[in-house]
Amino acid sequence: NRPASWSTLGDPVFEIGPSLREARARQGLTIDAMEQRTKVRAKYLRFLEDERFYLLPGDTYTKGFLKVYANELGLDGQLYVDEYNSRFASGDDEVQFRARRVQPARHRRQQRRESRLVAIGVGVILIVTGLVIAAWRFGGVESPSVNGIENRDGKRAPAANARLPQRVTLEIAAVKGPSYVEVWRGSRAGTQLYAGTLERGQVQRFTERKLFVMAAKPRRVVVKINGSRHAQFDGELDVAAAAAVRG
């Protein structure tokens, strides 16, 4: 069916959000009722009707929600997806969410080179530290202050790395049905640790200093941080930040 708010001037362009709202109102349906029918969260349906697409998880989700919502209202879901693609789609979602599953070989080689450079740098630091300690112990140098090394008076000098962030443990379990899940070390720009569909009853656990997790069906999964359930998971989560807030 063609949306009621289809433009009669120029190209066949229509307002996506208002036409969805009009179709729902004509049928006497509430947002909550449509949430039950579509299994899409009510706040996401409101974002669609208000055309606040930037608040949705990404283009892939947005187009999926549009198609489901429009079809449930008796409209042509693909027409809405095409209209969204022509006016709003950024084209970056495939890179951000799906293409990230397989890293280019060149990127992996670059990571290995960077790892070797880091290892060399750490080795140099250890050698220099060893020389300083040797000079202090055998060269008669008075009371040198080396980070993390005890002075002659028995007092420990403050270590520069004393405030390294604690490791956090993430546990994500599919409890109400399957959901596609991705987990990264650090952030979404970091190394991907997991990408796949968790079937009901399956659990994945990760322990790192920083983690980022995304789930396509957040209402089907339970997320625990350091053993405690995170009640506000809406599909994306910076695990270390959430752990810091939790204290």
C-alpha positions in Angstrom: 0.0 0.0 0.0 1.1 3.5 -0.7 1.7 5.8 2.3 -1.0 8.5 2.8 1.6 11.2 3.0 3.0 10.5 -0.4 4.0 13.7 -2.1 2.0 14.8 -5.2 4.7 17.2 -6.4 7.9 16.2 -8.2 9.5 12.9 -7.3 7.5 10.3 -5.4 9.0 11.2 -2.0 7.1 10.8 1.3 7.7 11.5 4.9 8.7 8.2 6.5 7.9 9.0 10.1 4.6 10.9 9.7 3.2 8.3 7.3 3.9 5.5 9.8 2.3 7.5 12.6 -0.8 8.2 10.4 -1.2 4.6 9.5 -1.0 3.5 13.1 -3.5 6.2 14.2 -6.0 5.2 11.4 -6.0 1.7 12.8 -6.4 2.9 16.4 -3.2 1.3 17.5 -0.8 2.5 20.3 2.9 2.3 20.3 2.8 -0.3 23.0 0.5 -2.4 20.9 2.9 -2.2 18.0 5.8 -3.1 20.3 3.9 -6.4 21.0 3.2 -7.0 17.4 6.6 -6.2 15.9 8.8 -7.3 18.9 10.6 -4.0 18.3 11.1 -1.8 21.4 8.6 1.0 21.8 11.3 3.7 22.0 12.7 2.6 18.6 9.3 2.8 17.1 9.0 6.3 18.4 12.4 7.2 16.9 11.1 5.9 13.5 7.9 8.0 13.7 9.9 11.1 14.7 12.6 10.3 12.0 15.3 10.5 14.7 17.2 7.7 13.0 20.5 8.9 14.5 19.3 7.5 17.8 19.0 4.0 16.4 21.8 1.4 16.7 22.7 1.7 12.9 21.5 1.5 9.4 21.1 -2.3 9.4 18.8 -2.1 12.5 17.0 1.0 11.2 16.1 -0.6 7.9 15.1 -3.9 9.6 12.8 -2.0 12.0 11.3 0.1 9.2 10.4 -2.9 7.1 8.9 -4.8 10.0 6.9 -1.8 11.3 5.6 -0.8 7.8 4.6 -4.4 6.9 2.8 -4.8 10.3 0.8 -1.7 9.5 -0.2 -3.1 6.1 2.3 -0.9 4.2 5.0 -1.8 1.7 8.0 -2.3 4.0 10.5 -2.4 1.1 9.3 0.9 -0.1 10.2 2.4 3.2 13.6 0.9 3.2 14.3 2.2 -0.3 13.1 5.7 0.7 15.4 5.6 3.8 18.3 4.4 1.6 17.8 7.3 -0.8 17.6 10.0 1.9 19.3 8.9 5.1 21.5 5.8 4.9 25.2 6.6 5.6 26.5 3.4 3.9 28.9 2.9 6.8 26.9 0.4 8.8 28.3 -2.6 6.9 31.8 -1.5 7.9 30.9 -0.8 11.5 28.9 -3.9 12.3 29.3 -6.7 9.7 32.5 -6.2 7.7 34.4 -5.9 10.9 34.1 -9.7 11.3 37.0 -10.3 8.9 40.0 -8.0 9.3 42.1 -7.3 6.1 45.4 -9.1 6.0 47.2 -5.8 5.7 45.6 -4.6 9.0 46.7 -7.8 10.7 50.3 -7.4 9.5 50.3 -3.9 10.8 49.1 -5.1 14.2 51.9 -7.7 14.3 54.5 -5.0 13.4 53.1 -2.7 16.1 53.3 -5.6 18.6 56.9 -6.2 17.8 57.7 -2.6 18.3 56.0 -2.6 21.6 57.9 -5.7 22.7 61.2 -4.0 21.7 60.3 -0.9 23.6 59.5 -2.9 26.7 62.8 -4.8 26.4 64.8 -1.5 26.2 62.9 -0.2 29.3 63.8 -3.4 31.3 67.4 -3.2 30.3 67.7 0.5 31.3 65.9 -0.2 34.6 68.3 -3.1 35.3 71.3 -0.9 34.7 70.0 1.8 37.1 69.4 -0.8 39.8 72.9 -2.3 39.3 74.5 1.2 39.5 72.5 1.9 42.7 73.4 -1.4 44.4 77.1 -1.6 43.5 78.2 1.9 42.5 77.6 3.7 45.8 75.0 6.0 44.5 73.0 7.5 47.3 69.3 6.8 47.6 68.2 6.8 44.0 64.5 6.9 43.4 63.4 4.4 40.8 59.6 3.8 40.3 58.5 0.7 42.1 62.0 0.1 43.8 62.6 0.3 47.5 65.0 3.1 48.7 67.6 2.3 51.3 65.4 3.7 54.1 62.9 0.9 53.2 60.3 3.3 51.8 58.8 2.3 48.4 58.9 4.9 45.7 55.5 5.3 44.0 55.2 3.3 40.8 54.2 5.1 37.6 51.9 2.4 36.7 50.2 2.0 40.1 46.8 3.0 38.8 46.4 0.6 35.9 42.7 -0.1 35.3 41.4 -3.4 36.8 40.4 -6.2 34.6 36.6 -6.7 34.2 34.7 -9.9 33.4 31.9 -9.8 31.0 29.3 -12.6 30.8 26.6 -12.6 28.1 23.9 -15.3 28.0 21.0 -15.8 25.6 18.1 -16.5 27.9 15.0 -15.6 25.9 16.0 -16.7 22.5 18.9 -16.4 20.0 20.7 -13.1 19.4 23.6 -12.1 17.2 26.4 -10.8 19.4 29.8 -9.1 18.9 32.5 -8.4 21.5 35.6 -6.3 21.1 38.7 -5.7 23.2 38.8 -2.0 24.2 36.2 -0.4 21.9 34.5 -1.1 18.5 37.7 0.1 16.9 39.7 -2.6 18.8 40.3 -6.3 18.3 37.2 -8.4 17.8 37.0 -11.3 20.3 33.7 -12.8 19.3 31.1 -12.5 16.5 28.2 -15.0 16.2 24.7 -16.0 17.2 24.2 -17.1 20.8 21.4 -19.7 20.8 19.1 -19.9 23.8 21.0 -21.2 26.8 24.5 -20.4 25.4 26.9 -18.2 27.4 30.1 -16.4 26.4 32.6 -15.0 29.0 35.5 -12.6 28.5 38.0 -11.0 30.9 40.0 -7.9 29.8 40.8 -4.4 31.0 38.3 -2.9 28.6 35.5 -4.5 26.6 32.7 -3.4 24.3 29.7 -5.6 23.5 26.8 -5.3 21.1 23.7 -7.5 20.7 21.1 -7.4 17.9 18.4 -8.6 20.3 19.2 -7.1 23.7 15.9 -8.1 25.3 16.8 -11.8 24.7 20.2 -11.7 26.5 21.4 -11.1 30.1 24.7 -9.2 30.6 26.7 -9.6 33.8 29.7 -7.5 34.8 32.0 -9.0 37.4 29.2 -11.4 38.3 26.5 -8.7 38.7 23.6 -8.3 36.2 23.6 -5.1 34.2 19.9 -4.1 34.1 20.2 -1.2 31.6 21.6 -3.1 28.5 20.0 -1.6 25.4 22.1 -3.3 22.7 25.5 -1.6 23.1 27.7 -1.3 26.2 31.2 -0.1 27.2 31.8 -2.7 29.9 34.7 -0.9 31.7 32.8 2.3 31.9 29.7 0.5 33.3 31.9 -1.3 35.8 33.4 2.0 36.9 29.9 3.5 37.4 28.8 0.5 39.4 31.9 0.9 41.6 
